[in-house]
Amino acid sequence: MCQLSIRQISPSDWIAAWNQQENAPSFALLDAWMSDVCHPLKEWVAGDESVLLHIPAGATAETIEAWFDLRYKESNMEAQLHSIPVMFDGPDLAEVAAWFKLSEQAYIERVCAGALQVKFMGFAPGFGYMTGLDEAGIPRRSNPRKRMQAGAVAVAAGYASIYPIASPGGWNWIGNTELELVDIERESFLFAPGDRVKFVEV
């Protein structure tokens, strides 16, 4: 069973949080459910520890939970895994490695050791907040840069991310990727909530 905490915030909007994250349905599953005419979900927006569900008026917490339980038991969908080639040449790499009392190479190996998870999107189109790396939570820079280039790989406050477009930024810049994350004109984005990301040193 999928253990849920459900709270209504408007006639058509609900907040769903899972008591144990490992029991939560994948966001890929939620996306797929939106194309299923047999359920009421019309839109969803992921946060760090919960999901906003847009469901036509008339639903109840009990019916939503029963619907989740049924679909959760039927599902075996998995999130997409992205391998991202990264050149670890960022201007803040040495400082970040020192924060963890590691050599630069040891920190790079730590970054590349496992897959991260895109928890939610924000800040800019295609900017995914990834967890699973900096458990100690290295802080944001006290003096943000006026420009982080597109493809800048950065960490801050317990998250990792990649700047999809050039923009100001206060995260710690540890590397760069040439992979394009967004196509603004087509509204196409590489990452979605629930995806997994594996950094690969090049």
C-alpha positions as CSV (number, residue, x, y, z in Angstrom):
1,M,0.0,0.0,0.0
2,C,1.2,3.5,-0.8
3,Q,1.1,5.4,2.6
4,L,-0.3,8.9,1.9
5,S,-1.0,12.1,3.8
6,I,-3.6,14.1,1.8
7,R,-4.7,17.7,2.4
8,Q,-7.2,19.7,0.4
9,I,-6.1,23.4,-0.2
10,S,-8.9,24.4,-2.7
11,P,-11.9,22.8,-4.3
12,S,-9.8,21.3,-7.0
13,D,-6.3,21.1,-5.5
14,W,-4.7,18.7,-3.0
15,I,-1.3,18.2,-1.4
16,A,-0.1,14.6,-1.3
17,A,2.9,13.6,0.8
18,W,4.2,10.1,1.2
19,N,5.1,8.9,4.7
20,Q,8.0,7.0,3.3
21,Q,9.7,8.3,0.1
22,E,10.7,4.8,-1.0
23,N,7.0,3.9,-1.2
24,A,6.1,6.8,-3.4
25,P,4.9,6.2,-6.9
26,S,7.4,7.5,-9.5
27,F,6.7,10.9,-11.1
28,A,6.9,9.1,-14.4
29,L,3.9,7.1,-13.2
30,L,2.0,10.3,-12.3
31,D,2.6,11.7,-15.7
32,A,1.4,8.5,-17.3
33,W,-1.8,8.5,-15.2
34,M,-2.7,11.9,-16.7
35,S,-3.3,10.2,-20.1
36,D,-5.5,7.5,-18.5
37,V,-9.2,8.5,-19.0
38,C,-10.2,6.3,-16.0
39,H,-8.8,8.6,-13.3
40,P,-9.4,12.2,-12.3
41,L,-5.8,13.6,-12.2
42,K,-5.5,16.6,-14.6
43,E,-2.2,18.1,-13.6
44,W,0.5,17.7,-11.0
45,V,3.5,19.8,-9.7
46,A,6.3,18.2,-7.7
47,G,7.8,19.8,-4.6
48,D,10.7,18.6,-2.4
49,E,8.6,16.3,-0.2
50,S,5.1,16.4,-1.7
51,V,3.1,16.8,-4.9
52,L,0.4,19.2,-5.8
53,L,-2.5,17.4,-7.5
54,H,-5.1,19.2,-9.6
55,I,-8.3,17.1,-9.6
56,P,-11.8,18.3,-10.6
57,A,-14.1,19.3,-7.7
58,G,-16.0,16.5,-6.0
59,A,-13.1,14.2,-5.0
60,T,-12.4,13.3,-1.4
61,A,-9.3,12.3,0.4
62,E,-10.6,8.8,0.7
63,T,-11.3,8.4,-3.0
64,I,-7.9,9.9,-3.9
65,E,-6.1,7.5,-1.5
66,A,-8.0,4.5,-2.8
67,W,-7.2,5.5,-6.4
68,F,-3.5,5.8,-5.6
69,D,-3.4,2.5,-3.8
70,L,-5.1,0.7,-6.8
71,R,-2.7,2.2,-9.4
72,Y,0.3,1.9,-7.2
73,K,-0.3,-1.9,-6.9
74,E,-0.7,-2.2,-10.7
75,S,2.4,-0.2,-11.6
76,N,5.9,-1.3,-12.3
77,M,7.1,1.9,-14.1
78,E,10.6,3.2,-13.4
79,A,12.1,6.7,-13.7
80,Q,14.4,7.5,-16.5
81,L,18.2,7.5,-16.0
82,H,20.4,10.2,-17.6
83,S,24.2,9.8,-17.9
84,I,25.6,13.3,-17.9
85,P,29.3,13.8,-19.1
86,V,30.9,16.4,-16.9
87,M,34.3,18.2,-17.2
88,F,35.1,18.9,-13.5
89,D,36.8,22.3,-14.1
90,G,34.5,24.6,-12.2
91,P,36.0,27.6,-10.3
92,D,34.6,26.4,-7.0
93,L,35.7,22.8,-7.2
94,A,38.7,23.2,-4.8
95,E,36.7,25.1,-2.2
96,V,33.9,22.5,-2.3
97,A,36.3,19.6,-2.0
98,A,38.0,21.3,0.9
99,W,34.6,21.7,2.6
100,F,34.3,17.9,2.7
101,K,38.0,17.5,3.6
102,L,38.7,15.7,0.4
103,S,41.1,16.1,-2.5
104,E,39.6,17.4,-5.7
105,Q,39.8,13.9,-7.3
106,A,38.3,12.2,-4.3
107,Y,35.4,14.7,-4.4
108,I,34.9,14.1,-8.1
109,E,34.7,10.3,-7.4
110,R,32.1,11.0,-4.7
111,V,30.0,13.0,-7.1
112,C,30.2,10.3,-9.8
113,A,29.7,7.4,-7.4
114,G,25.9,7.1,-7.5
115,A,22.8,8.3,-9.2
116,L,21.0,11.4,-8.0
117,Q,17.3,12.0,-8.1
118,V,15.5,15.1,-9.6
119,K,13.2,16.0,-6.8
120,F,11.5,19.0,-8.4
121,M,11.9,21.7,-11.0
122,G,12.3,25.5,-10.4
123,F,14.3,28.7,-10.6
124,A,14.6,28.5,-14.5
125,P,13.0,26.3,-17.2
126,G,14.8,22.9,-17.0
127,F,16.5,23.5,-13.7
128,G,16.2,20.3,-11.7
129,Y,16.9,20.2,-8.0
130,M,18.7,16.9,-7.4
131,T,19.2,15.1,-4.1
132,G,21.5,12.3,-3.0
133,L,24.9,14.0,-3.1
134,D,25.7,16.7,-0.6
135,E,24.2,15.4,2.6
136,A,26.2,17.9,4.7
137,G,24.6,20.8,2.8
138,I,27.4,23.0,1.6
139,P,25.9,26.6,1.6
140,R,25.2,28.9,-1.3
141,R,28.0,31.4,-2.1
142,S,27.8,34.6,-0.1
143,N,28.4,36.6,-3.3
144,P,26.4,35.2,-6.2
145,R,27.9,35.4,-9.6
146,K,26.4,37.7,-12.2
147,R,26.6,34.9,-14.8
148,M,26.7,31.1,-14.6
149,Q,27.1,29.7,-18.1
150,A,24.7,27.2,-19.6
151,G,25.8,23.7,-18.6
152,A,27.4,24.8,-15.3
153,V,27.2,21.9,-12.8
154,A,26.8,23.3,-9.3
155,V,25.9,22.3,-5.7
156,A,24.4,24.1,-2.7
157,A,22.3,23.6,0.4
158,G,21.9,19.8,-0.1
159,Y,21.2,19.9,-3.8
160,A,23.0,19.5,-7.1
161,S,21.9,20.9,-10.4
162,I,22.9,22.0,-13.9
163,Y,22.2,25.5,-15.1
164,P,20.2,25.0,-18.3
165,I,20.7,28.6,-19.6
166,A,23.2,31.3,-18.8
167,S,21.9,33.3,-15.7
168,P,23.0,34.8,-12.4
169,G,23.5,32.2,-9.7
170,G,24.7,31.6,-6.2
171,W,25.5,27.9,-6.3
172,N,29.0,26.5,-6.1
173,W,30.3,25.8,-9.6
174,I,32.2,22.5,-9.8
175,G,32.1,21.6,-13.5
176,N,30.5,21.9,-16.9
177,T,28.6,19.8,-19.4
178,E,28.1,20.4,-23.1
179,L,24.8,18.6,-23.0
180,E,21.8,20.8,-23.9
181,L,19.1,20.5,-21.3
182,V,16.4,22.7,-22.8
183,D,14.8,23.7,-26.1
184,I,12.9,26.8,-25.1
185,E,11.1,27.2,-28.5
186,R,9.8,23.6,-28.4
187,E,9.3,23.7,-24.6
188,S,11.3,20.5,-24.4
189,F,13.3,19.7,-21.3
190,L,15.7,16.9,-20.6
191,F,14.9,16.4,-16.9
192,A,11.5,15.7,-15.2
193,P,10.8,15.2,-11.5
194,G,11.6,11.6,-10.5
195,D,14.4,11.1,-13.1
196,R,17.7,9.8,-12.0
197,V,21.0,11.5,-13.0
198,K,24.5,10.0,-13.1
199,F,27.4,12.3,-13.5
200,V,30.3,10.8,-15.6
201,E,33.8,12.4,-15.5
202,V,35.3,13.3,-19.0
